[in-house]
């Protein structure tokens, strides 16, 4: 990795990653990771929601036995966070999905492989056997069933079903950045690549030489479109008629843990639980789908209250250890983080992902001490105050 050690030495917190990745990645690739829907209000709101709360810490508590490990879905994780599924990570970092999965496994936290990934699911789980698989299920069950069978055969035991993409959200920022799927070869793409030689040689050319042109490998049971093509179109099969009966069928077909991702309404959480979900993820898709959607953190308390017997996770806008502790205090059992780990892999490979995991674990450890708690289970709403409410 060209100069990755130097770049990582300047990363002191997750907010440092965006500028470093922007300098390293071509505009279309960075634009894909960075971008969100329409006015970007949903994405900004996901982040700013954490500014609506402040802590009310306890003092003179013996916090010498701090332990941030958590039990979740029958497993013990070393920290209360994991890596969210992110598409085409192998375009922003060499073997991006694998380096994220390996770093997560080494740190004893989970990573979810995206259904829009460019490395075959079989290769990823071979490198990290506890990896989760996230699916955008095809528009008909005759294609969904073979995909689920393939994931089960590969060894996946946890399925994350994303349900908030009936159609793609408004993403004009992709057009402005020159991004499309597949990417169209042309002068602009060539110039962008030449202006980022570290990425061009260390990621793209290296991938082509060692593995050939990347394809969408995991959207269906069969291989999908290449990531760069002048004429081939990616198959965006309609999902606008998917409904709760499809979830019932998926629950029947999938023998492992089933996590439903993309819920913001308490009634949907209740229905997902009743359909057999083992956990849910409160998420607005990183602000990439419905603009002006409620921030996940603001949606969280009502959902936790609606399904007190169901483990609730959250993603979106999390950048600090204090963010994670706030989400746990409001009832989340676990959190997922996306963009920062993609940025970290792009500028530093597996070492970059490990560096960011360590930053977050250090922040959590420090913040727990200053809050006066030894275990994540001690985090309760009483430790928080909503700004303007005393």
VEXDREN-2710 file (C-alpha; in Angstrom, 1 decimal):
% VEXDREN-2710
k/r/px/py/pz
1/UNK/0.0/0.0/0.0
2/UNK/1.6/3.3/-1.2
3/UNK/2.3/5.5/1.8
4/UNK/-0.4/3.8/3.9
5/UNK/1.6/4.0/7.2
6/UNK/2.1/7.7/6.8
7/UNK/-1.6/8.3/6.0
8/UNK/-2.7/6.2/9.0
9/UNK/-0.4/8.1/11.4
10/UNK/-2.5/11.2/10.7
11/UNK/-5.8/9.5/11.4
12/UNK/-6.5/10.3/15.1
13/UNK/-10.3/9.9/14.9
14/UNK/-12.9/8.7/12.4
15/UNK/-13.6/12.2/11.2
16/UNK/-10.1/12.4/9.8
17/UNK/-10.8/9.5/7.3
18/UNK/-13.0/11.4/4.8
19/UNK/-10.4/13.9/3.7
20/UNK/-7.7/11.3/3.5
21/UNK/-9.9/9.0/1.3
22/UNK/-11.0/11.9/-0.9
23/UNK/-7.3/12.7/-1.6
24/UNK/-6.6/9.0/-2.4
25/UNK/-9.6/7.8/-4.4
26/UNK/-10.8/8.9/-7.9
27/UNK/-13.8/11.2/-7.8
28/UNK/-16.3/8.6/-9.0
29/UNK/-15.3/6.0/-6.4
30/UNK/-15.1/8.5/-3.5
31/UNK/-18.4/10.0/-4.7
32/UNK/-20.1/6.6/-4.4
33/UNK/-19.0/6.1/-0.8
34/UNK/-19.6/9.7/0.3
35/UNK/-22.8/10.4/-1.5
36/UNK/-26.4/10.2/-0.3
37/UNK/-29.8/11.1/-1.4
38/UNK/-31.1/14.4/-2.9
39/UNK/-30.5/17.2/-0.4
40/UNK/-28.4/14.9/1.9
41/UNK/-30.7/15.9/4.8
42/UNK/-31.2/12.3/6.0
43/UNK/-27.5/11.7/6.1
44/UNK/-26.7/15.0/7.9
45/UNK/-29.6/14.3/10.3
46/UNK/-28.2/10.9/11.2
47/UNK/-25.0/12.6/12.3
48/UNK/-26.4/15.7/14.0
49/UNK/-28.9/13.6/16.0
50/UNK/-26.0/12.7/18.4
51/UNK/-25.7/16.4/19.2
52/UNK/-29.2/16.4/20.6
53/UNK/-28.0/14.5/23.7
54/UNK/-25.5/15.1/26.4
55/UNK/-24.2/12.8/29.1
56/UNK/-24.9/13.1/32.8
57/UNK/-21.9/11.1/34.2
58/UNK/-21.5/9.6/37.7
59/UNK/-18.2/10.1/39.6
60/UNK/-16.3/8.3/42.3
61/UNK/-17.2/5.0/40.8
62/UNK/-14.6/2.2/40.7
63/UNK/-14.2/1.7/37.0
64/UNK/-11.0/-0.3/37.1
65/UNK/-12.7/-3.4/35.7
66/UNK/-14.1/-1.8/32.5
67/UNK/-15.1/-4.4/29.9
68/UNK/-16.8/-3.3/26.6
69/UNK/-17.5/-6.8/25.4
70/UNK/-21.1/-7.7/24.7
71/UNK/-23.2/-10.8/24.2
72/UNK/-25.3/-10.6/21.0
73/UNK/-27.2/-13.3/19.2
74/UNK/-25.5/-16.0/21.1
75/UNK/-21.9/-14.8/20.6
76/UNK/-19.5/-12.7/22.6
77/UNK/-18.0/-9.8/20.7
78/UNK/-15.0/-7.8/22.0
79/UNK/-16.7/-4.5/21.4
80/UNK/-20.3/-3.3/20.9
81/UNK/-19.8/-2.4/17.2
82/UNK/-19.3/-4.1/13.9
83/UNK/-18.7/-3.2/10.2
84/UNK/-21.9/-2.5/8.2
85/UNK/-22.4/-3.9/4.7
86/UNK/-21.0/-1.6/2.0
87/UNK/-21.2/-2.3/-1.8
88/UNK/-18.2/-2.4/-4.2
89/UNK/-15.7/-2.2/-1.3
90/UNK/-13.2/-4.0/-3.5
91/UNK/-13.2/-1.0/-5.9
92/UNK/-12.1/1.4/-3.2
93/UNK/-9.6/-0.9/-1.6
94/UNK/-7.6/-3.9/-2.9
95/UNK/-9.6/-7.0/-1.8
96/UNK/-11.6/-4.5/0.3
97/UNK/-14.3/-6.9/1.6
98/UNK/-11.7/-9.5/2.6
99/UNK/-9.5/-7.0/4.4
100/UNK/-12.5/-5.7/6.4
101/UNK/-13.6/-9.2/7.2
102/UNK/-10.2/-10.3/8.4
103/UNK/-9.6/-7.2/10.5
104/UNK/-13.1/-7.6/12.1
105/UNK/-12.4/-11.3/12.8
106/UNK/-9.0/-10.5/14.4
107/UNK/-10.7/-7.9/16.6
108/UNK/-13.5/-10.3/17.4
109/UNK/-16.3/-8.1/16.0
110/UNK/-18.7/-8.9/13.2
111/UNK/-18.6/-7.7/9.6
112/UNK/-21.5/-8.0/7.1
113/UNK/-20.6/-8.7/3.5
114/UNK/-22.8/-6.6/1.1
115/UNK/-24.8/-8.3/-1.6
116/UNK/-23.4/-5.7/-3.9
117/UNK/-19.9/-6.8/-3.3
118/UNK/-17.3/-7.6/-6.0
119/UNK/-15.6/-10.7/-4.3
120/UNK/-17.4/-14.0/-4.2
121/UNK/-19.0/-14.7/-0.9
122/UNK/-17.2/-18.0/-0.8
123/UNK/-13.8/-16.3/-0.8
124/UNK/-14.8/-13.9/2.0
125/UNK/-16.1/-16.4/4.4
126/UNK/-13.1/-18.6/3.8
127/UNK/-11.0/-15.7/5.0
128/UNK/-13.3/-14.9/7.9
129/UNK/-15.7/-17.7/8.8
130/UNK/-17.9/-15.6/11.2
131/UNK/-18.8/-13.1/8.5
132/UNK/-22.5/-12.1/8.1
133/UNK/-24.1/-11.9/4.6
134/UNK/-26.4/-9.0/3.6
135/UNK/-28.8/-9.5/0.8
136/UNK/-31.0/-7.3/-1.4
137/UNK/-33.3/-10.1/-2.4
138/UNK/-34.3/-10.4/-6.1
139/UNK/-37.8/-9.4/-7.1
140/UNK/-39.1/-13.0/-7.2
141/UNK/-38.6/-16.0/-4.9
142/UNK/-37.4/-18.2/-7.7
143/UNK/-34.2/-16.2/-7.6
144/UNK/-34.2/-15.5/-3.9
145/UNK/-34.2/-19.2/-2.9
146/UNK/-31.1/-20.1/-4.9
147/UNK/-29.2/-17.1/-3.4
148/UNK/-30.1/-18.1/0.1
149/UNK/-29.1/-21.7/-0.7
150/UNK/-25.8/-20.5/-2.0
151/UNK/-25.1/-18.4/1.1
152/UNK/-26.0/-21.3/3.4
153/UNK/-23.8/-23.7/1.4
154/UNK/-20.9/-21.3/1.6
155/UNK/-21.2/-21.4/5.4
156/UNK/-23.0/-18.1/6.3
157/UNK/-25.0/-18.4/9.5
158/UNK/-26.3/-14.9/9.8
159/UNK/-28.4/-13.2/7.1
160/UNK/-29.0/-9.4/7.1
161/UNK/-32.0/-8.7/4.9
162/UNK/-32.2/-5.1/3.7
163/UNK/-35.8/-4.0/3.2
164/UNK/-35.6/-0.2/2.6
165/UNK/-34.8/-0.3/-1.1
166/UNK/-38.0/-0.9/-3.0
167/UNK/-36.4/1.3/-5.7
168/UNK/-33.2/3.3/-5.7
169/UNK/-33.2/6.6/-4.0
170/UNK/-32.5/9.9/-5.8
171/UNK/-28.8/10.0/-6.2
172/UNK/-27.9/12.8/-8.6
173/UNK/-24.6/13.2/-6.7
174/UNK/-23.5/10.0/-8.5
175/UNK/-23.9/11.7/-11.8
176/UNK/-22.0/14.8/-10.7
177/UNK/-19.2/12.6/-9.4
178/UNK/-19.1/10.5/-12.7
179/UNK/-20.2/7.3/-10.9
180/UNK/-22.4/4.6/-12.5
181/UNK/-22.8/0.9/-12.1
182/UNK/-21.1/-0.4/-14.1
183/UNK/-18.6/2.4/-14.6
184/UNK/-18.4/3.6/-18.2
185/UNK/-14.8/3.8/-19.6
186/UNK/-14.0/7.2/-21.0
187/UNK/-11.7/10.2/-20.7
188/UNK/-13.0/11.4/-17.4
189/UNK/-12.6/8.1/-15.7
190/UNK/-9.1/7.7/-17.2
191/UNK/-8.0/11.1/-16.0
192/UNK/-9.5/10.6/-12.5
193/UNK/-7.5/7.3/-12.3
194/UNK/-4.3/8.9/-13.5
195/UNK/-4.6/11.7/-10.9
196/UNK/-4.7/9.0/-8.2
197/UNK/-1.7/6.8/-9.0
198/UNK/-1.7/5.1/-5.6
199/UNK/-5.2/3.8/-6.1
200/UNK/-4.7/3.1/-9.8
201/UNK/-1.7/0.9/-9.3
202/UNK/-2.2/-0.4/-5.8
203/UNK/-5.9/-1.2/-6.1
204/UNK/-7.3/-1.2/-9.6
205/UNK/-4.4/-2.4/-11.7
206/UNK/-3.4/-4.9/-9.0
207/UNK/-6.9/-6.3/-8.9
208/UNK/-7.0/-6.6/-12.7
209/UNK/-3.6/-8.4/-12.9
210/UNK/-4.3/-10.8/-10.0
211/UNK/-8.0/-11.4/-10.3
212/UNK/-9.3/-10.0/-13.6
213/UNK/-12.2/-7.6/-14.0
214/UNK/-14.3/-7.4/-10.8
215/UNK/-18.0/-8.4/-11.2
216/UNK/-21.0/-8.1/-9.0
217/UNK/-20.6/-11.6/-7.4
218/UNK/-23.3/-11.9/-4.8
219/UNK/-26.5/-10.2/-5.9
220/UNK/-27.9/-13.5/-7.2
221/UNK/-26.9/-17.1/-7.1
222/UNK/-25.0/-16.5/-10.4
223/UNK/-22.4/-14.0/-11.3
224/UNK/-23.5/-10.5/-12.2
225/UNK/-22.2/-7.6/-14.4
226/UNK/-18.6/-6.4/-14.5
227/UNK/-17.8/-3.2/-12.6
228/UNK/-16.4/-1.5/-15.7
229/UNK/-18.3/-1.9/-19.0
230/UNK/-19.3/0.3/-21.9
231/UNK/-22.4/-1.7/-22.8
232/UNK/-23.3/-4.2/-20.1
233/UNK/-26.1/-3.1/-17.8
234/UNK/-26.3/-4.1/-14.1
235/UNK/-29.5/-6.0/-13.3
236/UNK/-31.6/-3.8/-10.9
237/UNK/-34.6/-6.2/-10.6
238/UNK/-37.6/-4.5/-9.3
239/UNK/-38.3/-4.9/-5.5
240/UNK/-41.2/-2.6/-5.3
241/UNK/-43.7/-5.4/-4.8
242/UNK/-41.8/-7.1/-2.0
243/UNK/-43.9/-7.3/1.1
244/UNK/-44.2/-9.0/4.5
245/UNK/-45.3/-12.3/2.9
246/UNK/-41.8/-12.5/1.3
247/UNK/-40.2/-12.1/4.7
248/UNK/-42.3/-15.0/5.9
249/UNK/-41.0/-17.1/3.0
250/UNK/-37.4/-16.1/3.6
251/UNK/-37.7/-17.0/7.3
252/UNK/-39.0/-20.4/6.2
253/UNK/-36.0/-20.9/3.8
254/UNK/-33.2/-19.5/6.0
255/UNK/-32.1/-21.7/8.8
256/UNK/-29.7/-19.3/10.5
257/UNK/-30.0/-16.0/12.3
258/UNK/-32.1/-13.5/10.4
259/UNK/-31.6/-9.7/10.9
260/UNK/-33.9/-7.3/9.2
261/UNK/-32.2/-4.0/8.3
262/UNK/-33.8/-0.7/7.3
263/UNK/-36.6/-0.1/9.9
264/UNK/-37.6/3.3/11.2
265/UNK/-41.2/2.7/12.3
266/UNK/-42.2/0.9/15.5
267/UNK/-45.0/-1.0/13.8
268/UNK/-42.6/-2.4/11.2
269/UNK/-40.4/-3.6/14.1
270/UNK/-43.3/-5.5/15.6
271/UNK/-44.2/-7.1/12.3
272/UNK/-40.6/-8.1/11.7
273/UNK/-40.4/-9.7/15.1
274/UNK/-43.7/-11.6/14.5
275/UNK/-42.3/-12.8/11.2
276/UNK/-39.4/-14.5/13.0
277/UNK/-36.6/-11.9/12.8
278/UNK/-33.9/-12.6/15.4
279/UNK/-32.9/-8.9/15.4
280/UNK/-33.5/-5.7/13.6
281/UNK/-31.4/-2.8/12.5
282/UNK/-32.8/0.7/12.8
283/UNK/-31.3/2.4/9.7
284/UNK/-32.1/5.0/7.0
285/UNK/-29.5/3.4/4.7
286/UNK/-26.9/5.9/5.4
287/UNK/-29.1/8.6/4.0
288/UNK/-29.0/7.0/0.6
289/UNK/-32.7/6.2/0.2
290/UNK/-35.6/8.5/1.4
291/UNK/-34.4/12.0/1.9
292/UNK/-35.8/13.8/5.0
293/UNK/-36.2/10.5/6.8
294/UNK/-36.1/10.4/10.5
295/UNK/-32.6/9.9/12.0
296/UNK/-32.0/6.4/13.3
297/UNK/-31.1/7.6/16.8
298/UNK/-34.4/9.6/17.0
299/UNK/-36.3/6.5/15.8
300/UNK/-34.5/4.2/18.2
301/UNK/-36.3/4.7/21.6
302/UNK/-39.8/4.1/20.2
303/UNK/-38.7/1.0/18.4
304/UNK/-37.0/-0.4/21.5
305/UNK/-40.2/0.3/23.5
306/UNK/-42.3/-1.5/20.8
307/UNK/-40.2/-4.7/20.8
308/UNK/-38.5/-5.0/24.2
309/UNK/-38.0/-8.7/23.6
310/UNK/-36.1/-8.3/20.3
311/UNK/-32.4/-7.2/20.0
312/UNK/-32.3/-3.9/18.3
313/UNK/-29.2/-2.6/16.4
314/UNK/-28.6/0.8/14.9
315/UNK/-26.4/2.3/12.2
316/UNK/-26.0/5.8/10.6
317/UNK/-23.9/8.8/11.6
318/UNK/-21.8/7.0/14.2
319/UNK/-18.3/8.5/14.4
320/UNK/-17.2/8.5/18.0
321/UNK/-17.1/6.2/21.0
322/UNK/-19.6/8.6/22.7
323/UNK/-22.0/8.0/19.8
324/UNK/-21.9/4.3/20.4
325/UNK/-22.5/4.7/24.1
326/UNK/-25.4/7.1/23.5
327/UNK/-27.0/4.5/21.2
328/UNK/-26.6/1.8/23.8
329/UNK/-28.0/4.0/26.5
330/UNK/-31.1/4.5/24.4
331/UNK/-31.6/0.8/24.1
332/UNK/-29.6/-0.5/21.2
333/UNK/-27.8/-3.7/21.8
334/UNK/-25.2/-3.3/19.1
335/UNK/-24.2/-0.7/16.4
336/UNK/-22.8/-0.9/12.9
337/UNK/-20.6/1.6/11.2
338/UNK/-20.1/1.8/7.4
339/UNK/-18.4/4.6/5.5
340/UNK/-15.4/5.1/7.9
341/UNK/-14.3/1.5/7.5
342/UNK/-14.5/1.8/3.7
343/UNK/-12.4/4.9/3.9
344/UNK/-9.9/3.2/6.2
345/UNK/-9.6/0.1/3.9
346/UNK/-8.9/2.4/0.9
347/UNK/-6.1/4.3/2.5
348/UNK/-4.6/1.6/4.7
349/UNK/-5.9/-1.9/3.8
350/UNK/-6.3/-4.3/6.6
351/UNK/-4.0/-2.2/8.8
352/UNK/-6.3/0.8/8.2
353/UNK/-9.4/-1.1/9.3
354/UNK/-7.6/-2.4/12.4
355/UNK/-6.4/1.1/13.2
356/UNK/-10.0/2.5/13.1
357/UNK/-11.3/-0.4/15.2
358/UNK/-8.6/0.3/17.8
359/UNK/-9.4/4.0/17.8
360/UNK/-13.1/3.3/18.6
361/UNK/-12.2/0.7/21.2
362/UNK/-9.9/3.2/22.9
363/UNK/-12.5/5.9/22.9
364/UNK/-15.1/3.6/24.3
365/UNK/-12.8/2.5/27.1
366/UNK/-12.0/6.1/28.0
367/UNK/-15.6/7.3/27.8
368/UNK/-16.9/4.4/30.0
369/UNK/-14.4/5.4/32.7
370/UNK/-15.5/9.0/32.6
371/UNK/-19.2/8.1/32.6
372/UNK/-18.7/5.8/35.6
373/UNK/-19.7/2.5/34.0
374/UNK/-17.8/-0.8/33.8
375/UNK/-20.1/-2.7/31.4
376/UNK/-22.2/-1.8/28.5
377/UNK/-25.2/-3.2/30.3
378/UNK/-25.0/-0.3/32.8
379/UNK/-25.7/2.2/30.1
380/UNK/-29.3/3.5/30.5
381/UNK/-31.3/6.5/29.4
382/UNK/-30.7/8.1/32.9
383/UNK/-27.2/8.8/31.8
384/UNK/-28.4/11.0/29.0
385/UNK/-30.2/14.4/28.8
386/UNK/-31.9/15.6/25.7
387/UNK/-30.6/19.1/24.9
388/UNK/-33.1/21.7/26.2
389/UNK/-34.7/19.2/28.5
390/UNK/-33.6/19.2/32.1
END
